[in-house]
Each structure stands twice: as C-alpha cells, then as structure tokens.
Amino acid sequence: MSHTTELPWIQGWISPGLAISLVLFVLAIGIGLTVATNALVVMGLALLGCLLYLAWRSPDAGLGGIFAVSFLLPFAVVPLDFGLKPTFLNLVVLVVYAGWLVRWIRGANLQPLPPYTTGLVLIFGLLVGATGFWGLNFARPALFELRKVGEYLLNLGLFALTLQLIRHPVQIRFMVLTLAGCGTAGALLGLLFYFLPPEMAQSGLGSLVVFDYPAGAVALRYINDDPRGTLRAIGVAVDPNLLGAMSALAACCLLPFVFGSGTVRGRLSAGAALLILCAAIYLTYSRNALLAFCGVAAFLAIVRYRALIPMGMLGGLLILLLPQTQAYVQRLADGILRQDQATLMRLEEYRNALHILEAYPWTGLGFFGTPSLEFAEGASSMVLLTVATTMGLPAMLLFLWLWGQPLLRFSQILGQRLRGQTMEPYILGLGGAVLALGLTGLFDHFYVNLLYPHMSALYWILLAACTQALRLLSHDPETQPATISQERI
C-alpha cells in the first residue's frame, strides 16, 4: 500500500473536470436562487457544496467541515422547503456518516473502537433515548422537539465515528489547525459586525434571513438586552455567549503554539490569531468565556509555559486600570457580588434545578415539558445541572466521567513524556480545548441544549479527538507525524 505525508483527501482524486463541474453546479443553483434573494445564497451554497464533497470523499475531512459550519454558519438552514428544512449542519453530519458507512462496507482499515469508552458513550446515548420516552409522561412533543433529540443523538454518535476515523498524528494536526482557523474566522466575523455602524451591522446580519437567521434589531445584542447599553459582539453565532464560548475553545487550542517552541513564523501567526480571538472574547462581554480562557491559560502556565504568568498578570492589570475597560470590570464585579440581573436569574435557575432533583433524582423531567407549574423548564444554565434535571443524576455522573476521563489521561502525560515531541502543541491544544469545554459549561449549558446542535457536535468531536490523540501517544511515544495511508472512497 502506498504512503504519503499528505492528508489522503488532498491527493489523487480531485480531477479538474470534477471540480469544475461541482463549482458550476453550485453556482447554477445559487444564481437561480439569488434572483429572489441575494448574493449570500451563492456563497453559502458554494461553501456547503464544497464541504459536502469533502465529507463524502473523506469523512475525516468532513469532521473539519463540521467545524467550519459550526463557526461560520451554525444556524443556517437550506433555503428550500422540503417540509422539514435541513440545516447546513444536518447535511454535513449526514454525509460524514454516509462516507464512513461506505468506507466501512468497502472494508477500509478503520481504527478499532475502545470497548470501555465506547460502551460508556453508548450507555449515555441509551439514556438520552430513554429520557425522550420518559418525557412523554409530561408533555406531547412537537415535531421540532423530536427532531432536536434526533440531532443530539447523531452528534453523540460522532464520538465513536471520530475514534474510528482518526488513525494517525497528521489527522490530529488537521483537526487542531481546522479548529483554530475556523474559530479565528468566526471571531473575525464577530469583530467585523461589532465595529460596523449599527445600521450596517443590522443590514449585514439581516441579509442572512434567507438562511432563517434573525433580522432587524434583534440581530444585535446588548448587555441586559438594553439597546441604550453596551453592544456585545455576536457575529453569526446569534448569541454573544455562544461566540464567546466558541472563541474560547479556539483560543485555548492556540495557546501552546504561541508559547511553545515552534518556529518564529508559526508563533507569530498563532499570536495574531490569538489576539483576534481574545478581542472577540472580550467584546462579547461573556464573563463565562473570559473565565474559561483565563482558567486554561493559568493551568498551562503552571504546568508548562511559565511565560504565560507575566503575560497574564500584565493583561489583568490592563483590564483593571485602563479607563476603557472599567465597564467590563464593573460587569465582572456585579456577577461576583450577585448584583446583576443575569446572575440573579442563574441563582434562581439553580434553586429550581435542586427542586427538580429532589422530586425526580433518577430520571429528571425529560426534554419536552414539566409535570406541573411548580417546575420551570430550562432548569439550569449549568451543564451538569441541566443533564441532571433532564436525565437524572446517574446520567450526570456519566456525563462528568466522559468529560473527565481524557483529562485524567492528559494529566498523566504532561511530564517529560510529552515535552519536546513533535505533537506536543497539538496534544496540549486539544487538552486545553477539552478543559475549556468543562469550564464554559460551569455557567452555561450549550453542550446539552437541544437548540444548539453545533455545540454538542463540537463537544463530542473534541472529546473523541483528545481521547484518540492520547491513545496514539501511548502506542507511539515519539508520535512522528509522517505516514498516513492513501485510503479514500
């Protein structure tokens, strides 16, 4: 079997004729729809067509396509009504599954699944399905709610699929760089719409209405939803807290590339991307995202990169002392002292969550409704309490273990075993991203909220990628990033 140092989806199968035909096909559809809408349809469908083609020809590249959709058009809906409109994310995920299935039928050399970890994820998936049936006791779900449960189960399955598809260190490198690149692009969009005049920003974001995005004044968000207050960066994420959390994931992934031992050019490029991501985190005014990023940076500073300590101290002093940042400091102080509306609402949600757990500790309430008015839906903005109130305490403990297991293994290789290896920044970056998953889940529930399927897709793919990276390291401590077989569909 031939070998190459490149990713398999780059070589051998992109013929010029096929590529030209694909582009013309997408443009033909886009131009036809543009007559009734706008030029964004062309760009959106062109992006979708390219991602679907990559996902079909190589499902591991399709995982990167899921990153691209999640950061650039996470809520985009195909502007064609088939009765139940598919989202861009739906199509890319389904094509990744289809490509993997064809590869499996053809007998491709897929990575064997670890029975212990895969079994735990399967049990969690069964609990999700059982929770759906249990919720029927309290409410009759709408078709939209059933669809969201199905989307979550598909995203959960990406964990096992990622474990099978990633077999070589070069694929880990691709996943990390794609996460960083797509995250930076999403942050740039957030900064662009933030610094545009409000009328232009509303017009630009409103043009996405063709993809079922919100239009008008609701496309922009302000602190406490007060249009007279401070504007928050939002980009195409619909919610500033979402943009902050996604930017924090990408920023934590980039920290080892900035402060590690790479080339000067690589460190400068990573530093520029990190500045963009940090600016986006700051301007979302998401305290949760900022604390998550600072927590991961502090962890890496203690265990590996001492240069982060003076940099962090300098950044903290600037935030505390600069006149331009005093509103941000006041917002942080209000949250800590429990004096703002958002914090008070969170505390009320926690009390409601504990009330639910007292009544339904083993099963939770399910996804579709509550048995009486004394229980409020959307029980908690904390991811663990959300899992507990919808699925029960056993599911919460299993969810916590699935997140903590790769971190435990990650902590075991932080010593001399990883230091100086070629894959060090990639593995440290994945470990930082997985740690950020938990920290951003302390005060938000994106990763189990059925309304944000792209966040659950990111969650399970990153968990699996980190798990697989550590497995590859244990099998090959040197982790040389060379050969990968040229297998394709």
Secondary structure per residue as TSV (DSSP state, phi and psi in degrees):
chain	resnum	aa	ss	phi	psi
A	1	M	-	360.0	135.6
A	2	S	-	-74.7	156.8
A	3	H	E	-130.6	155.3
A	4	T	E	-149.0	154.9
A	5	T	S	-87.3	-1.1
A	6	E	S	-97.7	165.6
A	7	L	-	-66.6	143.0
A	8	P	T	-66.0	-25.8
A	9	W	T	-80.5	-1.6
A	10	I	T	-90.5	-33.8
A	11	Q	S	-105.5	141.9
A	12	G	S	93.2	-24.2
A	13	W	-	-125.5	-6.0
A	14	I	-	-88.0	90.0
A	15	S	-	-79.8	147.2
A	16	P	H	-57.8	-41.1
A	17	G	H	-62.9	-43.2
A	18	L	H	-66.0	-41.5
A	19	A	H	-63.1	-43.8
A	20	I	H	-64.7	-42.0
A	21	S	H	-61.1	-42.2
A	22	L	H	-62.3	-46.5
A	23	V	H	-62.9	-44.8
A	24	L	H	-63.5	-37.9
A	25	F	H	-63.8	-46.9
A	26	V	H	-64.6	-41.6
A	27	L	H	-65.5	-37.3
A	28	A	H	-61.4	-46.1
A	29	I	H	-63.9	-44.8
A	30	G	H	-62.7	-43.9
A	31	I	H	-64.6	-39.8
A	32	G	H	-61.0	-41.3
A	33	L	H	-75.8	-28.3
A	34	T	H	-63.6	-28.2
A	35	V	T	-55.7	-36.7
A	36	A	T	-98.0	-12.2
A	37	T	S	-128.5	-111.2
A	38	N	-	-155.1	175.7
A	39	A	T	-67.2	-17.5
A	40	L	H	-63.3	-25.7
A	41	V	H	-62.0	-41.4
A	42	V	H	-60.9	-49.5
A	43	M	H	-65.1	-41.5
A	44	G	H	-64.7	-45.3
A	45	L	H	-70.6	-33.4
A	46	A	H	-63.5	-43.9
A	47	L	H	-61.9	-45.7
A	48	L	H	-62.4	-43.2
A	49	G	H	-61.2	-43.5
A	50	C	H	-64.0	-42.2
A	51	L	H	-67.3	-39.3
A	52	L	H	-65.1	-38.9
A	53	Y	H	-64.4	-45.8
A	54	L	H	-62.9	-41.7
A	55	A	H	-63.7	-36.4
A	56	W	H	-71.9	-45.4
A	57	R	H	-73.1	-30.0
A	58	S	-	-150.8	102.5
A	59	P	H	-59.7	-29.4
A	60	D	H	-67.0	-34.4
A	61	A	H	-67.4	-31.8
A	62	G	H	-63.0	-30.2
A	63	L	H	-62.2	-39.7
A	64	G	H	-64.8	-33.2
A	65	G	H	-63.0	-34.8
A	66	I	H	-63.9	-38.7
A	67	F	H	-59.3	-45.6
A	68	A	H	-60.7	-46.9
A	69	V	H	-64.1	-41.7
A	70	S	H	-63.1	-34.8
A	71	F	H	-92.2	-27.5
A	72	L	H	-103.9	-35.9
A	73	L	-	-146.8	63.3
A	74	P	T	-65.4	-29.8
A	75	F	T	-110.5	13.0
A	76	A	-	-67.9	134.6
A	77	V	B	-112.5	137.3
A	78	V	-	-59.3	126.8
A	79	P	S	-77.3	44.2
A	80	L	S	-136.1	131.5
A	81	D	-	-97.9	111.1
A	82	F	S	-103.6	20.0
A	83	G	S	98.6	-43.0
A	84	L	S	-135.6	100.6
A	85	K	-	-65.3	125.1
A	86	P	-	-80.1	147.6
A	87	T	B	-88.2	164.5
A	88	F	H	-57.8	-41.0
A	89	L	H	-64.7	-41.3
A	90	N	H	-54.8	-47.3
A	91	L	H	-66.9	-43.5
A	92	V	H	-65.5	-43.2
A	93	V	H	-62.3	-44.6
A	94	L	H	-64.9	-38.3
A	95	V	H	-69.7	-35.4
A	96	V	H	-60.2	-44.8
A	97	Y	H	-61.5	-43.4
A	98	A	H	-64.1	-42.9
A	99	G	H	-63.6	-40.5
A	100	W	H	-64.0	-40.7
A	101	L	H	-63.8	-42.7
A	102	V	H	-63.8	-41.5
A	103	R	H	-62.0	-41.3
A	104	W	H	-66.1	-42.4
A	105	I	H	-62.3	-36.7
A	106	R	T	-79.0	1.0
A	107	G	T	78.4	29.9
A	108	A	-	-63.6	155.6
A	109	N	-	-81.3	83.9
A	110	L	-	-88.6	153.1
A	111	Q	-	-67.0	129.1
A	112	P	-	-64.4	143.8
A	113	L	-	-82.2	135.2
A	114	P	-	-68.9	120.7
A	115	P	H	-62.9	-36.5
A	116	Y	H	-66.6	-55.3
A	117	T	H	-65.2	-44.6
A	118	T	H	-62.5	-38.1
A	119	G	H	-63.0	-40.0
A	120	L	H	-65.2	-40.7
A	121	V	H	-66.0	-39.1
A	122	L	H	-61.6	-42.6
A	123	I	H	-61.2	-42.3
A	124	F	H	-62.9	-40.5
A	125	G	H	-62.1	-39.2
A	126	L	H	-64.8	-36.0
A	127	L	H	-65.9	-37.5
A	128	V	H	-61.6	-46.4
A	129	G	H	-62.5	-42.4
A	130	A	H	-64.6	-34.9
A	131	T	H	-64.1	-37.1
A	132	G	H	-60.4	-43.4
A	133	F	H	-67.8	-39.0
A	134	W	H	-63.7	-37.8
A	135	G	H	-64.2	-18.6
A	136	L	T	-65.1	-17.8
A	137	N	T	-69.0	-22.8
A	138	F	T	-108.9	-26.1
A	139	A	-	-160.4	153.9
A	140	R	-	-91.6	117.0
A	141	P	-	-73.5	148.8
A	142	A	-	-79.6	163.8
A	143	L	H	-59.8	-35.6
A	144	F	H	-60.8	-41.8
A	145	E	H	-68.3	-40.5
A	146	L	H	-62.7	-39.1
A	147	R	H	-61.3	-41.8
A	148	K	H	-65.9	-36.5
A	149	V	H	-64.3	-43.1
A	150	G	H	-61.6	-40.1
A	151	E	H	-62.7	-40.3
A	152	Y	H	-64.8	-40.6
A	153	L	H	-64.8	-38.2
A	154	L	H	-62.7	-43.1
A	155	N	H	-66.3	-36.2
A	156	L	H	-62.7	-38.5
A	157	G	H	-64.7	-19.1
A	158	L	H	-63.0	-21.1
A	159	F	H	-61.4	-53.9
A	160	A	H	-66.9	-37.7
A	161	L	H	-64.0	-40.4
A	162	T	H	-64.7	-41.0
A	163	L	H	-59.9	-36.5
A	164	Q	H	-76.2	-36.2
A	165	L	H	-80.3	-31.2
A	166	I	-	-87.9	114.0
A	167	R	-	-126.7	-9.5
A	168	H	S	-139.0	151.9
A	169	P	H	-58.0	-31.5
A	170	V	H	-63.9	-29.1
A	171	Q	H	-72.2	-34.6
A	172	I	H	-61.9	-43.2
A	173	R	H	-60.4	-43.7
A	174	F	H	-60.6	-44.0
A	175	M	H	-62.2	-44.8
A	176	V	H	-66.1	-46.4
A	177	L	H	-66.3	-35.4
A	178	T	H	-66.2	-42.8
A	179	L	H	-59.0	-47.5
A	180	A	H	-64.4	-44.5
A	181	G	H	-66.3	-45.8
A	182	C	H	-67.4	-38.4
A	183	G	H	-62.5	-40.7
A	184	T	H	-65.7	-40.6
A	185	A	H	-63.0	-42.1
A	186	G	H	-64.3	-38.4
A	187	A	H	-66.4	-38.3
A	188	L	H	-61.4	-41.0
A	189	L	H	-61.7	-40.1
A	190	G	H	-62.0	-43.1
A	191	L	H	-67.2	-38.4
A	192	L	H	-59.1	-51.9
A	193	F	H	-71.6	-21.2
A	194	Y	H	-72.5	-42.5
A	195	F	H	-89.1	-10.9
A	196	L	S	-67.9	152.5
A	197	P	-	-56.5	145.2
A	198	P	H	-53.2	-38.2
A	199	E	H	-64.5	-43.1
A	200	M	H	-67.5	-39.2
A	201	A	H	-63.7	-42.9
A	202	Q	H	-63.3	-40.1
A	203	S	H	-65.4	-43.8
A	204	G	H	-64.5	-48.1
A	205	L	H	-68.9	-33.0
A	206	G	H	-66.8	-25.3
A	207	S	G	-67.6	-16.1
A	208	L	G	-78.9	3.0
A	209	V	G	-61.1	-23.9
A	210	V	G	-62.5	-24.1
A	211	F	G	-100.0	22.2
A	212	D	T	66.6	29.7
A	213	Y	-	-83.9	155.8
A	214	P	-	-67.6	148.0
A	215	A	-	-122.1	166.1
A	216	G	G	78.6	-153.1
A	217	A	G	-64.4	-27.5
A	218	V	G	-70.2	-10.8
A	219	A	G	-72.0	-19.7
A	220	L	S	-106.6	148.8
A	221	R	E	-126.4	144.2
A	222	Y	E	-126.9	161.5
A	223	I	G	-61.5	130.5
A	224	N	G	59.1	21.7
A	225	D	G	55.4	32.8
A	226	D	-	-104.3	108.8
A	227	P	T	-60.3	-17.4
A	228	R	T	-86.4	-5.7
A	229	G	S	-92.6	-152.9
A	230	T	-	-85.0	130.3
A	231	L	E	-72.0	142.8
A	232	R	E	-113.3	139.1
A	233	A	-	-64.0	138.1
A	234	I	-	-135.9	-34.6
A	235	G	T	57.6	-137.0
A	236	V	T	-101.2	16.0
A	237	A	S	-86.0	-6.4
A	238	V	S	71.5	-34.7
A	239	D	S	-129.2	131.3
A	240	P	H	-63.5	-31.8
A	241	N	H	-66.4	-33.3
A	242	L	H	-65.1	-46.4
A	243	L	H	-60.6	-40.7
A	244	G	H	-63.0	-43.3
A	245	A	H	-66.4	-44.1
A	246	M	H	-66.7	-38.5
A	247	S	H	-65.7	-35.8
A	248	A	H	-64.5	-39.9
A	249	L	H	-59.3	-48.7
A	250	A	H	-67.2	-38.2
A	251	A	H	-65.9	-42.1
A	252	C	H	-64.1	-33.1
A	253	C	H	-68.2	-27.2
A	254	L	H	-88.9	-19.1
A	255	L	H	-53.0	-45.7
A	256	P	H	-63.8	-25.0
A	257	F	H	-77.6	-26.4
A	258	V	H	-81.9	-41.3
A	259	F	H	-105.8	3.8
A	260	G	S	-84.1	-159.5
A	261	S	S	-109.3	39.6
A	262	G	-	-82.2	-172.0
A	263	T	-	-70.9	159.6
A	264	V	H	-62.5	-42.7
A	265	R	H	-63.5	-42.9
A	266	G	H	-64.8	-40.5
A	267	R	H	-67.8	-37.6
A	268	L	H	-66.5	-42.2
A	269	S	H	-62.6	-45.4
A	270	A	H	-64.4	-36.9
A	271	G	H	-64.7	-40.6
A	272	A	H	-63.3	-43.7
A	273	A	H	-63.8	-39.1
A	274	L	H	-65.1	-37.9
A	275	L	H	-62.7	-41.5
A	276	I	H	-61.3	-45.4
A	277	L	H	-66.0	-40.8
A	278	C	H	-65.1	-39.3
A	279	A	H	-61.6	-41.5
A	280	A	H	-64.9	-43.1
A	281	I	H	-58.7	-44.9
A	282	Y	H	-63.5	-47.1
A	283	L	H	-77.3	-11.5
A	284	T	T	-74.7	-15.9
A	285	Y	T	55.4	32.3
A	286	S	-	-90.1	105.3
A	287	R	H	-64.6	-33.8
A	288	N	H	-63.1	-47.4
A	289	A	H	-64.1	-41.2
A	290	L	H	-64.4	-43.6
A	291	L	H	-66.7	-35.9
A	292	A	H	-64.7	-47.0
A	293	F	H	-62.2	-44.6
A	294	C	H	-64.8	-36.1
A	295	G	H	-64.7	-43.7
A	296	V	H	-66.8	-41.2
A	297	A	H	-62.4	-41.0
A	298	A	H	-64.8	-40.0
A	299	F	H	-61.6	-49.1
A	300	L	H	-65.2	-32.2
A	301	A	H	-65.9	-37.6
A	302	I	H	-74.1	-43.0
A	303	V	H	-89.6	-20.3
A	304	R	T	-145.3	-57.7
A	305	Y	-	-103.4	93.1
A	306	R	T	-64.7	-24.2
A	307	A	T	-63.9	-20.5
A	308	L	H	-68.6	-23.6
A	309	I	H	-66.1	-56.0
A	310	P	H	-64.0	-33.8
A	311	M	H	-64.0	-42.3
A	312	G	H	-66.2	-40.1
A	313	M	H	-63.7	-42.0
A	314	L	H	-63.7	-44.4
A	315	G	H	-62.2	-41.3
A	316	G	H	-63.7	-41.0
A	317	L	H	-64.3	-40.4
A	318	L	H	-63.3	-41.8
A	319	I	H	-64.0	-38.1
A	320	L	H	-74.3	-31.5
A	321	L	H	-104.2	-28.7
A	322	L	-	-67.3	137.3
A	323	P	G	-61.4	-34.0
A	324	Q	G	-67.0	-17.6
A	325	T	G	-105.3	5.7
A	326	Q	H	-67.5	-33.1
A	327	A	H	-63.6	-37.1
A	328	Y	H	-67.7	-42.8
A	329	V	H	-61.8	-40.3
A	330	Q	H	-64.1	-38.4
A	331	R	H	-64.9	-40.9
A	332	L	H	-63.1	-43.0
A	333	A	H	-64.9	-40.3
A	334	D	H	-61.8	-37.8
A	335	G	H	-67.0	-43.5
A	336	I	H	-65.4	-39.8
A	337	L	T	-86.7	2.3
A	338	R	T	58.6	48.6
A	339	Q	-	-116.7	4.7
A	340	D	S	-114.4	163.6
A	341	Q	H	-63.4	-42.0
A	342	A	H	-62.8	-41.8
A	343	T	H	-67.2	-41.1
A	344	L	H	-63.2	-37.9
A	345	M	H	-65.0	-39.4
A	346	R	H	-63.0	-43.2
A	347	L	H	-62.0	-38.5
A	348	E	H	-66.1	-37.4
A	349	E	H	-64.8	-38.3
A	350	Y	H	-64.4	-41.5
A	351	R	H	-63.8	-40.7
A	352	N	H	-65.0	-37.8
A	353	A	H	-63.6	-43.8
A	354	L	H	-64.2	-35.4
A	355	H	H	-63.9	-41.0
A	356	I	H	-64.8	-43.1
A	357	L	H	-66.4	-29.6
A	358	E	H	-64.4	-35.9
A	359	A	H	-88.0	-36.4
A	360	Y	-	-133.9	66.7
A	361	P	T	-69.8	-28.6
A	362	W	T	-94.4	-25.8
A	363	T	T	-118.8	-23.2
A	364	G	-	69.0	-167.4
A	365	L	-	-101.4	-8.2
A	366	G	-	84.4	-170.4
A	367	F	S	-99.1	-13.1
A	368	F	S	-108.9	-13.1
A	369	G	-	170.1	-174.6
A	370	T	-	-122.7	153.8
A	371	P	S	-73.6	-22.3
A	372	S	S	-156.5	170.8
A	373	L	T	-71.4	-15.9
A	374	E	T	-71.8	-15.3
A	375	F	S	-107.5	130.2
A	376	A	-	-95.8	143.9
A	377	E	S	-75.1	163.1
A	378	G	S	63.0	55.1
A	379	A	-	-62.9	-28.0
A	380	S	-	-157.1	146.3
A	381	S	S	-92.4	9.4
A	382	M	S	-104.1	131.2
A	383	V	H	-61.1	-41.8
A	384	L	H	-66.6	-41.7
A	385	L	H	-68.5	-31.4
A	386	T	H	-65.2	-44.4
A	387	V	H	-61.8	-42.1
A	388	A	H	-65.4	-42.7
A	389	T	H	-75.7	-24.0
A	390	T	H	-94.3	-30.0
A	391	M	H	-126.0	-10.0
A	392	G	-	102.4	163.7
A	393	L	H	-64.5	-38.7
A	394	P	H	-59.0	-41.6
A	395	A	H	-64.7	-36.7
A	396	M	H	-63.4	-44.3
A	397	L	H	-64.7	-38.1
A	398	L	H	-67.1	-41.7
A	399	F	H	-60.5	-42.5
A	400	L	H	-64.6	-40.2
A	401	W	H	-67.6	-40.5
A	402	L	H	-62.7	-35.0
A	403	W	H	-75.4	-40.2
A	404	G	H	-78.6	-23.4
A	405	Q	H	-59.6	-50.1
A	406	P	H	-65.4	-29.2
A	407	L	H	-68.6	-35.8
A	408	L	H	-64.0	-43.7
A	409	R	H	-67.4	-36.0
A	410	F	H	-61.8	-41.7
A	411	S	H	-65.8	-23.1
A	412	Q	H	-78.9	-16.4
A	413	I	T	-111.7	14.3
A	414	L	S	-78.0	-8.8
A	415	G	S	-82.4	-145.5
A	416	Q	T	-65.4	-20.4
A	417	R	T	-61.6	-34.8
A	418	L	T	-97.6	-25.9
A	419	R	T	-60.1	129.2
A	420	G	T	83.8	-5.4
A	421	Q	-	-75.5	157.3
A	422	T	T	-60.8	-36.7
A	423	M	T	-90.7	8.3
A	424	E	H	-55.0	-53.4
A	425	P	H	-65.0	-30.2
A	426	Y	H	-71.0	-43.5
A	427	I	H	-70.7	-40.7
A	428	L	H	-64.3	-37.1
A	429	G	H	-64.3	-43.3
A	430	L	H	-64.5	-41.3
A	431	G	H	-62.2	-40.7
A	432	G	H	-64.4	-38.2
A	433	A	H	-66.0	-40.9
A	434	V	H	-66.8	-38.9
A	435	L	H	-62.6	-39.3
A	436	A	H	-64.7	-31.7
A	437	L	H	-56.0	-46.0
A	438	G	H	-70.3	-39.8
A	439	L	H	-69.5	-38.4
A	440	T	H	-71.1	-17.4
A	441	G	T	-85.9	-1.9
A	442	L	S	-67.7	-35.6
A	443	F	S	-125.9	9.0
A	444	D	-	-142.9	159.8
A	445	H	-	-124.6	35.6
A	446	F	G	-55.2	-41.9
A	447	Y	G	-75.2	-11.1
A	448	V	G	-126.1	5.3
A	449	N	-	-80.7	121.7
A	450	L	T	-66.4	-14.4
A	451	L	T	-80.1	-10.1
A	452	Y	-	-123.3	69.6
A	453	P	H	-63.5	-28.4
A	454	H	H	-66.9	-28.6
A	455	M	H	-72.6	-38.4
A	456	S	H	-68.6	-34.2
A	457	A	H	-63.5	-45.4
A	458	L	H	-59.9	-41.5
A	459	Y	H	-59.4	-52.9
A	460	W	H	-74.6	-31.9
A	461	I	H	-68.2	-43.2
A	462	L	H	-67.1	-39.6
A	463	L	H	-59.8	-45.0
A	464	A	H	-68.4	-40.2
A	465	A	H	-63.5	-41.4
A	466	C	H	-66.6	-42.9
A	467	T	H	-58.8	-45.1
A	468	Q	H	-70.5	-36.0
A	469	A	H	-61.8	-39.8
A	470	L	H	-70.7	-34.2
A	471	R	H	-64.9	-44.2
A	472	L	H	-61.6	-38.2
A	473	L	H	-65.9	-39.0
A	474	S	H	-69.4	-30.1
A	475	H	H	-81.7	-27.7
A	476	D	-	-141.1	87.7
A	477	P	T	-57.4	-27.0
A	478	E	T	-77.2	-23.4
A	479	T	-	44.1	53.3
A	480	Q	-	-69.1	131.4
A	481	P	-	-89.8	38.4
A	482	A	-	-93.9	-102.9
A	483	T	-	-66.8	143.9
A	484	I	E	-146.3	132.9
A	485	S	E	-70.5	146.5
A	486	Q	-	-88.6	68.5
A	487	E	-	-99.2	136.2
A	488	R	-	-149.2	169.8
A	489	I	-	-86.6	360.0
